[in-house]
Amino acid sequence: MTLANTGDTDIPNCCSRSALTSPPPKGDPLILSPEDCHRIADTGSFQELLSLRRELLDLSRLEGVKRAGEMAPYAVTVNLIHDRVIRQGVLLAVRHLAKMGVGTPPVPFAFLQFGSGGRSEQAVISDQDNGLVYRLPDGMDKRETERVEGYFHLLGAAIVQGLEQVGYPPCHGNVTCVSARWRGSTEQWMERLAAWAADPVWEHARYLLLVGDARVLWGEPDVVAPLNRQYRRLLAHNPILIGRLVSNTRFHRIPLTWLGRIAPDITGRYQGAINVKYGVYLPIVNAVRHFALAHGIHAASTLERLAALREAGVWPEPFCREVEHHFRLLLGLRLIAPLHWRDGTYASNSYVKLSELSSDTLSMLREAMKLALRLQDRTKKLLAAYPE
């Protein structure tokens, strides 16, 4: 779990980009300027924020891009835009409750991003995976505790509904702060983590993996710090739990034939296209995460995990560089998908048409798939080293 940096009270600067590529140079068609940041902060409604998000993430200026390498630098900008927009969405939800007479946050709290948002790897179209943590003061009586819980129940609903209006649909797995499972006090969260770790069935292991990708995007980092320490304690010297986490993630099929040819969908709407998310991106994300957890590395982003694996000598430096190179290009390839479909739907956000990619991008894609297969083999060997 990655904690936020100290920042502005309203919209803290919570995103770390130390392991990501540098933003595109000034003058490029997709940027987030200081003026844009002010415009986001000045929005007064979710509808206004939606219009601005669409404007800032409009890739029509990049129409015709066929090379993943051309898109890769923009992955940082896209995630910076998402961060700013989502933070403002949380702030608008807080202000909405105040205007409705519900009041302001009664205790310090933090808004968490899970999944690709937690890893700073969101594509142009992204859904919601989030949670809320709040800190109850010592000695608070039952009535006051219920009042606080009631406020954050309303805030969770306001955030999820507001972000949906802004263009972030809730995830199908209901991992959002409107759900009681993903909202609660620091103490409740710590009890939750301990219960999941004590009974690491498939679903509980999935929850722990989600927490491993968590990042504080808005609020007070101190509220989440005890959870971070608890998470590390639970995994430390616990090979059975780590084995359960590694075995939890199913091995996605890599669409590559035994002759080394990319195998796209052959029927249906996505005929001639491949699902980049499940076919190559997530297999690499999962493998890197598993090796990081197995070696006590708790960075949230894939590139930060890779850097830590390299520093710790878990993987040789040339191999880490190879994975990093292909992963950066895959982040760029995921940005190309919306240019191929023009429907603005979350489902098509993962598919790219092979016929519209450059020859060097197709070659890169094949090599990335071969790499994903090698990583899956490494993960299977890692799993074999842990007890059932």
C-alpha positions in Angstrom: 0.0 0.0 0.0 1.4 3.4 -1.0 0.8 6.3 1.2 0.2 9.9 0.1 2.8 12.6 0.3 2.1 15.7 2.4 0.1 18.2 0.3 -2.6 20.8 0.1 -5.4 20.4 2.6 -8.1 20.3 -0.1 -6.3 18.3 -2.8 -3.1 16.8 -1.5 -0.4 15.9 -4.0 -0.6 12.1 -3.5 0.9 10.6 -6.6 4.5 9.4 -6.8 6.0 9.2 -10.3 9.5 8.2 -9.4 9.3 5.0 -11.3 7.4 6.2 -14.3 8.5 7.8 -17.5 8.9 11.6 -17.8 5.8 13.5 -19.0 5.7 14.5 -22.7 7.6 17.6 -23.5 5.8 20.9 -23.5 3.9 21.5 -26.7 2.7 17.9 -27.1 -1.0 17.4 -27.9 -1.8 15.7 -24.6 -0.6 17.6 -21.6 -1.7 18.6 -18.1 -0.7 22.2 -17.7 -0.8 24.2 -14.4 -3.7 26.1 -16.0 -5.5 22.7 -16.5 -4.9 21.9 -12.8 -6.5 25.1 -11.8 -9.5 24.5 -14.1 -10.1 21.1 -12.5 -9.9 22.6 -9.0 -12.4 25.3 -10.0 -15.1 23.0 -11.2 -18.3 23.3 -9.2 -20.3 20.3 -10.4 -19.8 16.7 -11.5 -21.2 17.6 -15.0 -18.7 20.3 -15.4 -15.9 17.9 -14.3 -17.2 15.3 -16.8 -16.8 17.9 -19.6 -13.3 18.8 -18.5 -12.3 15.2 -18.2 -13.5 14.5 -21.8 -11.6 17.5 -23.0 -8.3 16.7 -21.3 -8.5 13.0 -22.3 -9.5 13.6 -25.9 -7.1 11.5 -28.0 -8.5 12.7 -31.3 -5.4 14.8 -31.7 -3.5 11.6 -31.8 -5.7 10.0 -34.5 -3.7 7.7 -36.7 -1.1 6.7 -34.1 -0.1 3.1 -34.8 3.1 2.8 -32.8 3.0 1.9 -29.1 6.3 3.8 -28.6 4.6 7.0 -29.6 1.9 6.6 -27.0 4.0 5.3 -24.1 5.1 8.8 -22.8 1.4 9.8 -22.6 0.6 7.1 -20.0 2.0 9.3 -17.3 -0.1 12.3 -18.4 -3.3 10.2 -18.6 -2.8 9.0 -15.0 -2.0 12.5 -13.7 -5.3 13.7 -15.3 -7.2 10.8 -13.7 -5.7 11.6 -10.3 -6.6 15.3 -10.5 -10.1 14.6 -11.7 -10.9 11.9 -9.2 -9.6 14.0 -6.3 -11.8 16.8 -7.4 -14.7 14.4 -7.6 -14.1 13.4 -3.9 -14.0 17.0 -2.9 -17.2 17.8 -4.8 -18.9 14.9 -2.9 -17.7 16.4 0.4 -19.0 19.8 -0.6 -22.3 18.2 -1.8 -23.0 16.7 1.7 -22.2 20.0 3.3 -24.7 21.8 1.1 -27.3 19.2 1.8 -27.0 19.9 5.5 -25.2 16.6 6.4 -22.1 18.5 7.5 -18.4 18.2 6.9 -16.1 15.2 7.6 -16.3 14.7 11.4 -13.0 12.9 11.7 -9.8 12.6 9.5 -10.2 10.2 6.5 -8.5 8.9 3.4 -9.8 7.9 0.0 -8.0 4.8 -1.5 -7.6 3.8 -5.1 -7.2 0.0 -5.8 -6.5 -1.8 -9.1 -5.0 0.1 -12.0 -5.7 3.4 -10.2 -3.7 2.3 -7.2 -0.9 1.2 -9.5 -1.1 4.5 -11.5 -1.7 2.4 -14.7 -5.2 3.5 -15.7 -6.1 3.5 -19.4 -8.1 6.4 -21.0 -11.4 4.8 -20.0 -11.3 3.5 -16.4 -13.8 2.2 -13.8 -13.9 2.7 -10.1 -12.0 0.6 -7.5 -11.9 2.5 -4.3 -12.4 2.6 -0.5 -12.6 4.9 2.5 -10.7 4.8 5.8 -11.4 7.1 8.7 -9.9 7.5 12.2 -12.1 7.4 15.3 -10.7 9.2 18.3 -10.2 7.3 21.5 -13.1 7.2 23.9 -15.8 8.0 21.4 -19.2 6.7 22.6 -21.5 4.5 20.6 -23.9 7.3 19.6 -21.1 9.4 18.2 -19.5 6.4 16.5 -22.8 5.6 14.7 -23.0 9.3 13.6 -19.5 9.1 12.1 -20.3 5.8 10.4 -23.5 7.3 9.0 -21.7 10.2 7.6 -19.1 8.1 5.7 -21.9 5.8 4.4 -23.4 8.9 2.8 -20.0 10.1 1.6 -19.2 6.8 0.0 -22.5 6.8 -1.9 -21.9 10.5 -2.9 -18.4 9.7 -4.2 -19.4 6.6 -6.2 -22.5 8.3 -7.7 -20.5 11.5 -8.5 -17.6 9.7 -10.1 -20.0 7.7 -12.2 -21.4 10.9 -13.5 -17.9 12.0 -14.3 -17.4 8.9 -16.4 -16.0 6.3 -14.0 -18.4 3.4 -13.8 -18.3 1.3 -10.6 -16.4 -2.0 -11.0 -18.4 -5.2 -11.5 -17.0 -6.7 -8.3 -18.5 -3.9 -6.2 -15.0 -2.8 -4.9 -16.2 0.8 -4.1 -16.5 2.9 -1.0 -20.3 2.6 -1.0 -19.8 -1.0 0.1 -19.4 -1.7 3.8 -16.5 -4.1 3.0 -14.4 -1.3 1.5 -15.3 1.4 4.0 -14.6 1.7 7.7 -12.5 2.9 10.6 -8.8 2.2 10.9 -9.7 -0.4 13.6 -12.3 -2.1 11.4 -9.9 -2.2 8.5 -7.2 -3.8 10.7 -9.6 -6.4 11.9 -10.7 -7.1 8.4 -7.2 -7.6 7.2 -6.4 -10.0 10.1 -9.6 -12.0 9.4 -8.8 -12.3 5.6 -5.2 -13.4 6.4 -6.4 -15.9 9.0 -8.8 -17.5 6.5 -7.2 -17.0 3.1 -9.8 -18.6 0.9 -9.9 -17.5 -2.7 -12.1 -14.4 -2.1 -10.1 -13.3 1.0 -6.9 -13.7 -0.9 -8.3 -11.5 -3.7 -9.2 -8.8 -1.2 -5.6 -8.9 0.2 -4.2 -8.6 -3.3 -6.4 -5.5 -3.9 -5.1 -3.9 -0.7 -1.6 -4.6 -1.9 -2.2 -2.3 -4.9 -3.9 0.4 -2.8 -2.8 4.1 -2.9 -4.0 7.0 -0.9 -5.3 9.6 -3.4 -7.1 12.0 -1.2 -7.0 12.8 2.5 -4.8 12.1 5.5 -2.0 9.5 5.0 -1.6 9.0 8.8 -5.1 7.4 8.9 -3.9 4.6 6.6 -0.4 4.2 8.1 -1.5 1.5 10.7 -3.0 -0.5 7.9 0.2 -0.4 5.9 2.1 -1.7 8.9 -0.5 -4.4 9.6 -0.4 -5.6 6.0 3.4 -6.0 6.1 3.2 -7.8 9.4 0.6 -10.3 8.2 2.7 -11.2 5.2 6.1 -11.2 6.9 7.5 -14.8 7.4 4.1 -16.2 6.3 4.8 -18.6 3.4 1.4 -20.2 3.6 -0.4 -16.9 3.1 2.0 -15.7 0.4 1.4 -19.1 -1.4 -2.3 -18.5 -1.2 -1.9 -15.0 -2.7 0.2 -16.3 -5.5 -2.1 -19.2 -6.4 -5.2 -16.9 -6.2 -4.6 -15.2 -9.5 -5.6 -17.4 -12.4 -3.2 -17.6 -15.3 -4.7 -15.7 -18.1 -4.5 -17.2 -21.6 -1.8 -15.5 -23.7 -3.2 -15.4 -27.3 0.0 -16.6 -29.0 0.2 -19.8 -31.0 2.9 -22.4 -30.6 4.4 -21.0 -33.8 4.7 -17.6 -32.2 1.9 -15.9 -34.1 -0.6 -13.6 -32.4 -4.1 -15.2 -32.3 -6.8 -12.6 -32.4 -10.5 -13.1 -31.8 -11.9 -14.9 -34.9 -15.6 -14.1 -34.5 -17.9 -11.5 -33.0 -17.5 -7.8 -32.6 -13.8 -8.0 -31.7 -12.8 -10.2 -34.7 -9.3 -9.4 -35.7 -8.5 -7.8 -32.4 -6.9 -8.9 -29.1 -7.6 -8.1 -25.5 -4.4 -6.4 -24.4 -5.5 -6.2 -20.8 -6.1 -9.9 -20.2 -3.9 -11.2 -23.0 -0.6 -9.6 -22.0 -0.8 -6.6 -19.6 -2.4 -8.3 -16.5 -0.2 -11.5 -16.8 2.9 -9.3 -16.4 1.3 -7.2 -13.7 0.4 -10.3 -11.7 3.7 -12.0 -12.1 5.6 -8.9 -10.9 3.2 -8.4 -8.0 3.7 -12.0 -6.9 7.4 -11.9 -6.8 7.3 -8.5 -5.0 5.1 -9.8 -2.3 7.1 -13.0 -1.9 10.2 -10.9 -1.3 8.7 -8.3 1.1 8.4 -5.6 -1.5 5.3 -3.4 -0.9 5.5 -0.8 -3.7 2.1 -0.3 -5.5 3.0 0.3 -9.1 4.5 -2.4 -11.4 7.4 -0.2 -12.4 8.3 0.6 -8.8 8.1 -3.1 -8.0 10.4 -3.9 -10.9 12.9 -1.4 -9.7 12.8 -2.9 -6.2 13.2 -6.4 -7.5 16.2 -5.3 -9.5 17.7 -3.5 -6.4 17.2 -6.5 -4.2 18.8 -8.8 -6.8 15.7 -11.0 -7.0 15.8 -10.8 -10.8 18.9 -10.0 -12.9 19.2 -6.4 -14.0 19.0 -7.3 -17.8 15.8 -9.2 -17.2 14.3 -6.4 -15.2 15.2 -3.9 -18.0 13.6 -6.2 -20.5 10.3 -6.4 -18.5 10.3 -2.7 -17.9 10.9 -1.9 -21.6 8.0 -4.0 -22.7 5.7 -2.9 -19.9 6.2 0.8 -20.8 5.2 0.0 -24.4 2.2 -1.9 -23.3 1.0 1.1 -21.3 1.2 3.0 -24.5 -0.6 0.3 -26.5 -3.5 0.4 -24.0 -3.9 4.1 -24.9 -4.3 3.3 -28.5 -7.5 1.1 -28.0 -10.0 4.0 -27.7 -8.8 5.2 -31.1 -9.9 1.9 -32.7 -13.5 1.8 -31.4 -14.9 5.3 -30.8 -17.7 4.0 -28.6 -16.5 5.2 -25.2 -17.3 1.9 -23.5 -15.2 0.3 -20.9 -15.3 -3.2 -22.6 -13.7 -2.0 -25.9 -11.0 -0.1 -23.9 -9.0 -3.3 -23.7 -9.0 -4.4 -27.4 -6.7 -3.3 -30.2 -7.1 -4.1 -33.9 -4.0 -5.8 -35.2 -4.6 -4.4 -38.7 -4.2 -0.9 -37.4 -0.9 -1.4 -35.6 2.5 -0.7 -37.1 4.8 -3.6 -37.9 7.2 -2.7 -35.2 4.3 -2.5 -32.6 3.1 -6.0 -33.7 6.6 -7.3 -33.3 6.8 -5.7 -29.8 3.5 -7.3 -28.9 4.6 -10.8 -29.9 7.8 -10.3 -27.8 5.8 -9.0 -24.9 3.5 -12.1 -25.1 6.5 -14.4 -25.1 7.8 -12.5 -22.1 4.4 -12.9 -20.3 4.6 -16.7 -20.9 8.1 -16.8 -19.4 6.9 -14.8 -16.4 4.0 -17.2 -15.9 6.5 -20.1 -15.9 8.6 -18.3 -13.3 5.4 -17.8 -11.2 4.5 -21.4 -11.4 7.9 -22.3 -10.1 7.6 -19.7 -7.3 4.2 -21.3 -6.4 5.8 -24.7 -6.2 8.2 -23.4 -3.5 5.3 -22.6 -1.1 3.3 -25.1 1.0 -0.3 -25.8 0.2 
